[in-house]
Amino acid sequence: MSSPRRSVGGGSIPFLLAFVGPLVFLLALAVSAGAGTYEGYYNYLWNYPSEKQDLGWNEEAQGVGHDANYWFIANNGSIVTWGDEYLWKVPVTHDLTESIAGVPGVAFFHNGSHPELLVICDHFGDPDCFRYAGHQYVLLPFDDATEDMAEFPYPGVVVLESHDDPSVLEYKGFGLLSDEQGLASFVTVNPRDSCLYSAGSAVGPMRRYGIDWEQVDAGVIEFELLETFWVYDGDGGGPLWVDFMQGGEFSPSGELLFLSSGRGSEFVDWWGISVFRSSDWHMVAHSAPVLPFEFVYDPGSPPDDWEEPQGLTIWDLDDGRAPGIIGQLHVILLDNDWPSADDIFFKHYTNRIFVDHRCAQVPPGEQHGTPLWPFSTVARAAAYAWPGSRLSIYQGSYDESVIVDVETMLLPAPGPVVIGQ
């Protein structure tokens, strides 16, 4: 992971202390207003599902979003049935390693259910969800199958409304994006300005669109191009040529934009997961082939056997509702296995670094700061920490001196923690 250069402030209680003697503190005191700005989801946990097929949504899976209780997963059939596009509404309580066939609460939207979409749409992208005035909207980007049709310049966004009735995905209509964009790999709404952001998969800039949310319920969906801008390679770096973009979503505060990119046949260093500061669009973190911010894929040899990053979403699932899944950042890796079924790797990341003194017997090389392999000392966790991380320290005594030189946060433990010698 490139060193995140993020400056975090605003009312939280940061952990920026050197302990020179015994100190007893209750970690609950560290949680306060502003905790939502600690959004450095750079600690890889595991895949779940891992190399799975026959899920009902695995073929050409393109992206993922969520509301309070459901996943929304977009897939494009297969290479043989290109143009057969679906969006699946799946309860968060469903085990994603199991097929969705016949599962209560699963619903879907198919482009063939609306003739105007069947004519123009041949590829869904990475969706996003946005709640406005009590309406839960699902925003589903698509590419146009008929570029020569003046009536339908490409690309566009289908807008659906998800109701409390799990079987309902109400079609509100679709709107067109700028034809300068070419394609729509993803769409995401920034909570700070309620604008829609998108990018194509080819080399080019990002775009910001305005929409009158008051009119969406009536089926009036019009996007106004407000801004075209570039993202930049770190503080002081030049514009990045964004290519083969796959997914994107803002963090809950809107401070960070997470993007996924890459494809088969080759590997480019900055492909994978990139994180940008929304105040100036400079990169603050990037995944790497090694921990903690690990993202690895095999570009292979298209079209026979190759992996590619796909869409992502940010959803805090540390409450245990999702079987086999915790963390906040969730990213799809698609294994294209032509002519057999595609495999899914669903990767999960957290901003938490786990510490548990009871794991002192585990060799240091096997301690990675995850729930399964926590660090046994606070000092090792502190050396591992990055701006925007959180230290989750199990209760008990840690006979050590600790210096933390990045802004991180302490998370509550069920009891007191003693650090010092």
C-alpha positions as CSV (number, residue, x, y, z in Angstrom):
1,M,0.0,0.0,0.0
2,S,1.3,3.4,-0.8
3,S,1.5,5.5,2.3
4,P,-1.9,7.2,2.8
5,R,-1.3,10.9,3.2
6,R,-4.6,11.7,4.7
7,S,-5.2,14.4,7.3
8,V,-8.1,13.7,9.6
9,G,-9.7,16.1,12.1
10,G,-13.0,17.3,13.3
11,G,-13.9,16.4,16.9
12,S,-12.7,12.8,17.2
13,I,-10.2,11.8,19.9
14,P,-7.1,10.7,18.0
15,F,-4.6,8.3,19.4
16,L,-1.3,10.3,19.2
17,L,0.4,9.4,22.5
18,A,3.7,8.0,23.7
19,F,3.1,5.8,26.7
20,V,6.1,6.1,29.1
21,G,4.4,4.4,32.1
22,P,1.4,2.3,32.9
23,L,-1.8,3.8,31.6
24,V,-5.3,2.5,32.2
25,F,-8.0,3.7,29.9
26,L,-11.5,2.7,28.7
27,L,-11.5,2.6,24.9
28,A,-15.1,3.6,24.7
29,L,-13.9,7.2,25.5
30,A,-12.2,7.3,22.1
31,V,-15.5,7.2,20.2
32,S,-17.1,10.6,19.6
33,A,-18.4,12.9,16.9
34,G,-16.3,12.8,13.8
35,A,-15.6,9.0,14.1
36,G,-17.1,8.6,10.7
37,T,-14.1,10.3,9.1
38,Y,-11.9,7.3,9.9
39,E,-12.5,5.7,6.6
40,G,-9.2,4.1,5.7
41,Y,-10.5,0.7,4.7
42,Y,-7.1,-0.7,3.8
43,N,-6.8,-3.9,5.8
44,Y,-7.6,-7.0,3.7
45,L,-9.6,-9.7,5.5
46,W,-10.6,-12.5,3.2
47,N,-12.6,-13.6,0.2
48,Y,-16.2,-14.7,0.8
49,P,-17.4,-16.2,-1.6
50,S,-14.0,-17.5,-2.8
51,E,-13.8,-19.0,-6.3
52,K,-17.5,-19.8,-6.4
53,Q,-19.9,-20.3,-9.3
54,D,-23.6,-21.4,-9.6
55,L,-24.7,-18.5,-7.5
56,G,-27.3,-17.2,-9.8
57,W,-25.4,-13.9,-10.3
58,N,-21.8,-15.0,-11.0
59,E,-21.9,-14.9,-14.8
60,E,-20.3,-11.6,-15.9
61,A,-20.9,-10.0,-12.5
62,Q,-20.2,-6.3,-12.9
63,G,-20.9,-4.5,-9.7
64,V,-22.5,-4.3,-6.3
65,G,-24.4,-1.7,-4.2
66,H,-26.5,-1.8,-1.1
67,D,-29.3,-0.2,0.9
68,A,-29.9,-0.8,4.6
69,N,-30.9,-4.5,4.2
70,Y,-30.1,-5.7,0.7
71,W,-27.2,-6.2,-1.7
72,F,-27.8,-5.1,-5.3
73,I,-25.7,-7.1,-7.7
74,A,-25.5,-6.4,-11.5
75,N,-24.5,-9.1,-14.0
76,N,-24.5,-9.4,-17.7
77,G,-25.5,-13.0,-18.5
78,S,-22.5,-14.5,-20.3
79,I,-20.5,-13.9,-23.4
80,V,-23.0,-16.1,-25.3
81,T,-26.0,-14.2,-24.0
82,W,-24.5,-10.7,-24.1
83,G,-27.3,-8.1,-23.7
84,D,-29.2,-10.2,-21.2
85,E,-28.7,-7.9,-18.2
86,Y,-29.9,-8.3,-14.6
87,L,-29.9,-6.5,-11.3
88,W,-30.4,-8.8,-8.3
89,K,-31.8,-7.6,-4.9
90,V,-30.5,-10.1,-2.3
91,P,-31.1,-10.0,1.4
92,V,-28.0,-9.2,3.4
93,T,-28.8,-12.3,5.6
94,H,-28.4,-14.6,2.7
95,D,-25.2,-16.6,2.6
96,L,-23.5,-15.5,-0.7
97,T,-21.7,-18.8,-1.1
98,E,-25.2,-20.3,-1.8
99,S,-27.3,-19.9,-4.9
100,I,-30.1,-17.3,-4.8
101,A,-32.5,-19.6,-6.7
102,G,-35.7,-19.8,-4.8
103,V,-34.4,-17.8,-1.8
104,P,-37.3,-15.7,-0.2
105,G,-36.8,-12.0,-0.5
106,V,-34.7,-12.1,-3.7
107,A,-36.0,-9.9,-6.5
108,F,-34.5,-8.9,-9.9
109,F,-34.7,-6.3,-12.6
110,H,-34.2,-7.4,-16.2
111,N,-33.5,-5.0,-19.1
112,G,-35.8,-7.1,-21.3
113,S,-38.8,-6.1,-19.1
114,H,-38.8,-2.7,-20.8
115,P,-38.6,-2.6,-24.6
116,E,-36.7,0.7,-24.8
117,L,-34.0,-0.7,-22.6
118,L,-33.8,-4.0,-24.5
119,V,-33.1,-2.0,-27.6
120,I,-30.3,0.3,-26.3
121,C,-28.7,-1.5,-23.3
122,D,-26.1,-4.3,-23.6
123,H,-24.0,-3.8,-20.5
124,F,-24.8,-2.9,-16.9
125,G,-22.1,-1.4,-14.8
126,D,-21.4,-0.9,-11.0
127,P,-24.6,0.5,-9.3
128,D,-25.1,2.8,-6.3
129,C,-27.9,3.5,-4.0
130,F,-29.1,6.9,-2.8
131,R,-31.9,7.7,-0.3
132,Y,-33.9,10.9,-0.9
133,A,-37.0,12.1,0.9
134,G,-37.9,8.6,2.0
135,H,-37.3,7.0,-1.4
136,Q,-34.6,4.4,-1.8
137,Y,-33.2,4.7,-5.3
138,V,-31.0,2.3,-7.1
139,L,-28.9,3.8,-9.8
140,L,-27.8,1.4,-12.5
141,P,-25.4,2.5,-15.3
142,F,-25.5,1.0,-18.7
143,D,-23.7,1.2,-22.1
144,D,-25.6,1.7,-25.3
145,A,-25.8,-1.2,-27.8
146,T,-26.7,1.2,-30.7
147,E,-24.2,3.9,-30.8
148,D,-25.4,5.0,-34.3
149,M,-28.9,5.7,-33.0
150,A,-29.2,9.5,-32.6
151,E,-32.3,9.1,-30.5
152,F,-30.3,7.3,-27.8
153,P,-26.8,8.6,-27.4
154,Y,-24.9,6.6,-24.8
155,P,-24.4,6.0,-21.9
156,G,-27.2,6.1,-19.4
157,V,-28.5,5.3,-15.9
158,V,-31.6,3.3,-15.0
159,V,-33.3,4.4,-11.8
160,L,-35.2,1.9,-9.7
161,E,-36.9,2.3,-6.4
162,S,-36.5,-0.4,-3.8
163,H,-39.5,-0.8,-1.5
164,D,-39.9,-2.4,1.9
165,D,-41.7,-5.2,0.1
166,P,-38.6,-7.4,-0.7
167,S,-40.2,-8.5,-4.0
168,V,-40.5,-5.0,-5.4
169,L,-38.0,-3.1,-7.6
170,E,-40.0,-0.3,-9.2
171,Y,-38.8,1.0,-12.5
172,K,-38.8,4.8,-12.5
173,G,-37.1,5.3,-15.9
174,F,-33.7,6.1,-17.3
175,G,-31.7,9.2,-18.1
176,L,-28.8,9.8,-20.4
177,L,-25.3,10.9,-19.6
178,S,-23.0,12.9,-21.8
179,D,-22.1,11.2,-25.0
180,E,-18.6,12.6,-24.4
181,Q,-18.2,10.0,-21.7
182,G,-18.6,7.1,-24.1
183,L,-19.3,4.4,-21.5
184,A,-20.6,4.2,-17.9
185,S,-18.5,1.8,-15.9
186,F,-19.9,3.0,-12.6
187,V,-22.1,5.7,-11.0
188,T,-21.9,6.9,-7.5
189,V,-23.6,9.8,-5.6
190,N,-21.5,12.0,-3.3
191,P,-23.3,12.6,0.0
192,R,-21.7,16.0,0.2
193,D,-23.3,17.5,-2.9
194,S,-25.9,14.8,-4.0
195,C,-24.4,14.9,-7.4
196,L,-23.8,11.8,-9.5
197,Y,-20.2,10.9,-10.5
198,S,-19.2,8.6,-13.3
199,A,-16.5,7.5,-15.7
200,G,-16.1,5.3,-18.7
201,S,-13.7,2.4,-19.0
202,A,-11.5,4.0,-21.7
203,V,-8.8,6.5,-20.9
204,G,-10.3,9.8,-19.8
205,P,-11.5,12.1,-17.0
206,M,-14.2,11.8,-14.4
207,R,-17.6,13.6,-14.8
208,R,-20.0,15.1,-12.3
209,Y,-23.7,15.4,-13.0
210,G,-26.5,17.3,-11.4
211,I,-30.0,15.7,-11.1
212,D,-33.3,17.2,-9.7
213,W,-34.1,14.5,-7.1
214,E,-37.5,16.0,-6.5
215,Q,-38.6,15.0,-10.0
216,V,-37.3,11.4,-9.9
217,D,-40.4,9.9,-8.2
218,A,-42.5,11.2,-11.1
219,G,-40.2,9.5,-13.6
220,V,-38.4,12.7,-14.7
221,I,-34.7,11.7,-14.9
222,E,-32.4,14.2,-16.5
223,F,-28.7,14.5,-15.8
224,E,-26.9,17.8,-16.4
225,L,-23.1,17.7,-16.9
226,L,-21.6,20.1,-14.4
227,E,-17.9,19.3,-14.4
228,T,-15.3,17.3,-16.2
229,F,-12.1,16.7,-14.1
230,W,-9.1,14.5,-13.7
231,V,-7.8,12.6,-10.7
232,Y,-4.2,12.9,-9.7
233,D,-1.3,10.6,-8.7
234,G,-0.7,11.7,-5.1
235,D,0.2,15.0,-3.6
236,G,1.9,17.0,-6.3
237,G,1.4,14.3,-8.9
238,G,0.1,14.8,-12.4
239,P,-3.2,13.6,-13.9
240,L,-3.9,9.9,-14.0
241,W,-5.0,8.4,-17.2
242,V,-8.0,6.5,-15.9
243,D,-8.5,3.4,-18.0
244,F,-10.4,0.1,-17.7
245,M,-12.4,1.6,-14.8
246,Q,-14.7,-0.9,-13.2
247,G,-16.3,0.5,-10.0
248,G,-16.5,3.4,-7.7
249,E,-18.1,4.6,-4.5
250,F,-17.7,7.5,-2.1
251,S,-17.1,6.9,1.6
252,P,-20.0,7.7,3.9
253,S,-18.6,11.1,4.7
254,G,-17.9,11.9,1.0
255,E,-14.3,12.6,1.9
256,L,-12.9,9.7,-0.1
257,L,-13.6,8.2,-3.5
258,F,-12.8,4.5,-3.9
259,L,-12.2,3.3,-7.4
260,S,-11.5,-0.2,-8.9
261,S,-9.9,-0.7,-12.3
262,G,-8.1,-3.3,-14.4
263,R,-8.6,-6.0,-16.9
264,G,-7.1,-9.1,-18.4
265,S,-4.0,-9.7,-20.6
266,E,-1.7,-7.3,-18.7
267,F,-1.2,-5.7,-15.3
268,V,-0.7,-2.0,-14.6
269,D,0.7,-0.9,-11.3
270,W,-2.1,1.4,-10.3
271,W,-4.9,-1.0,-11.3
272,G,-6.7,-2.6,-8.4
273,I,-8.2,-0.3,-5.8
274,S,-7.3,3.4,-5.7
275,V,-8.5,5.9,-3.1
276,F,-8.8,9.7,-3.9
277,R,-9.4,12.7,-1.6
278,S,-12.5,14.4,-2.9
279,S,-11.3,17.9,-1.8
280,D,-8.6,17.9,-4.6
281,W,-8.9,14.5,-6.3
282,H,-5.3,13.4,-5.3
283,M,-4.6,9.8,-4.6
284,V,-4.1,9.0,-0.9
285,A,-3.8,5.2,-1.0
286,H,-3.6,2.3,-3.4
287,S,-3.8,-1.5,-3.2
288,A,-0.7,-3.7,-3.7
289,P,0.1,-7.4,-4.1
290,V,1.1,-7.5,-0.4
291,L,-0.7,-6.8,2.9
292,P,-2.3,-4.8,4.3
293,F,-4.1,-3.3,1.3
294,E,-3.7,-6.5,-0.7
295,F,-5.4,-6.9,-4.1
296,V,-4.1,-9.6,-6.3
297,Y,-5.5,-10.9,-9.6
298,D,-4.2,-12.9,-12.6
299,P,-4.7,-11.0,-15.9
300,G,-4.5,-14.4,-17.7
301,S,-5.2,-14.7,-21.4
302,P,-8.5,-13.3,-22.6
303,P,-11.0,-14.6,-23.7
304,D,-10.3,-18.1,-22.3
305,D,-9.2,-17.7,-18.7
306,W,-8.6,-14.3,-17.1
307,E,-9.5,-12.4,-13.9
308,E,-10.6,-8.7,-13.7
309,P,-11.6,-6.4,-10.9
310,Q,-15.2,-5.4,-11.0
311,G,-17.4,-3.1,-8.9
312,L,-17.2,-2.3,-5.2
313,T,-19.4,-0.9,-2.4
314,I,-18.8,0.5,1.1
315,W,-21.1,-1.0,3.8
316,D,-20.3,-1.5,7.5
317,L,-21.1,-5.1,8.2
318,D,-19.3,-5.5,11.5
319,D,-22.7,-6.2,13.1
320,G,-22.6,-9.8,11.9
321,R,-25.8,-9.7,9.8
322,A,-24.0,-11.0,6.6
323,P,-22.9,-14.6,6.9
324,G,-19.1,-14.9,6.5
325,I,-18.6,-11.2,5.9
326,I,-17.4,-8.3,8.0
327,G,-15.6,-5.1,7.2
328,Q,-16.6,-2.0,5.3
329,L,-15.2,-2.2,1.8
330,H,-16.4,-5.1,-0.5
331,V,-14.9,-5.6,-4.0
332,I,-15.8,-8.2,-6.7
333,L,-13.0,-10.0,-8.5
334,L,-14.4,-11.9,-11.5
335,D,-12.6,-15.0,-12.9
336,N,-13.7,-15.4,-16.5
337,D,-13.5,-19.1,-17.3
338,W,-14.6,-19.4,-20.9
339,P,-16.4,-21.6,-21.9
340,S,-17.2,-22.8,-18.3
341,A,-19.0,-20.7,-15.7
342,D,-17.4,-17.7,-14.2
343,D,-16.0,-17.8,-10.6
344,I,-16.5,-15.1,-8.0
345,F,-14.0,-13.8,-5.4
346,F,-15.7,-11.3,-3.1
347,K,-13.0,-9.4,-1.3
348,H,-13.5,-7.7,2.1
349,Y,-11.5,-4.9,3.8
350,T,-11.7,-3.0,7.1
351,N,-10.2,0.1,8.7
352,R,-9.6,-1.9,11.9
353,I,-6.3,-3.3,13.0
354,F,-6.8,-6.1,15.6
355,V,-4.6,-6.6,18.7
356,D,-5.0,-9.5,21.1
357,H,-2.3,-10.3,23.7
358,R,-3.6,-13.9,23.9
359,C,-2.0,-14.6,20.5
360,A,1.6,-14.1,21.7
361,Q,2.5,-17.7,20.8
362,V,1.6,-17.1,17.1
363,P,4.8,-16.5,15.1
364,P,5.2,-12.7,14.3
365,G,5.2,-13.5,10.5
366,E,1.7,-14.9,10.8
367,Q,0.3,-11.9,12.6
368,H,-1.5,-9.6,10.2
369,G,-3.8,-7.5,12.3
370,T,-6.9,-9.3,11.2
371,P,-9.5,-11.0,13.4
372,L,-8.1,-14.4,12.6
373,W,-4.5,-13.4,12.8
374,P,-4.3,-10.3,15.2
375,F,-1.1,-8.7,16.4
376,S,-0.1,-9.7,19.9
377,T,1.4,-6.3,20.8
378,V,0.1,-2.7,20.5
379,A,3.5,-1.6,19.2
380,R,3.3,-3.8,16.2
381,A,-0.2,-2.6,15.4
382,A,0.9,1.0,15.8
383,A,3.8,0.5,13.4
384,Y,1.3,-1.0,10.9
385,A,-1.3,1.8,11.3
386,W,-2.2,4.3,8.6
387,P,-4.2,7.6,8.8
388,G,-7.9,6.7,9.0
389,S,-7.3,3.3,10.7
390,R,-8.7,2.1,14.0
391,L,-6.9,0.0,16.6
392,S,-9.2,-2.7,18.0
393,I,-7.3,-3.8,21.2
394,Y,-8.6,-6.7,23.2
395,Q,-8.9,-6.1,26.9
396,G,-6.0,-6.9,29.2
397,S,-2.5,-5.9,30.0
398,Y,0.2,-5.0,27.4
399,D,3.6,-4.7,29.1
400,E,5.2,-2.4,26.5
401,S,5.9,1.1,25.5
402,V,4.0,2.4,22.5
403,I,4.5,5.3,20.1
404,V,1.9,6.1,17.4
405,D,2.9,8.6,14.8
406,V,-0.2,8.6,12.6
407,E,-3.7,9.7,13.4
408,T,-5.7,6.6,14.3
409,M,-8.5,5.8,16.7
410,L,-9.1,3.4,19.5
411,L,-12.2,1.2,19.4
412,P,-14.2,0.1,22.5
413,A,-13.2,-3.1,24.2
414,P,-15.4,-5.0,26.7
415,G,-13.1,-4.1,29.5
416,P,-10.1,-1.9,30.4
417,V,-6.8,-2.0,28.6
418,V,-3.5,-1.4,30.4
419,I,-0.5,-0.4,28.3
420,G,2.9,0.3,29.9
421,Q,5.8,-1.1,31.7
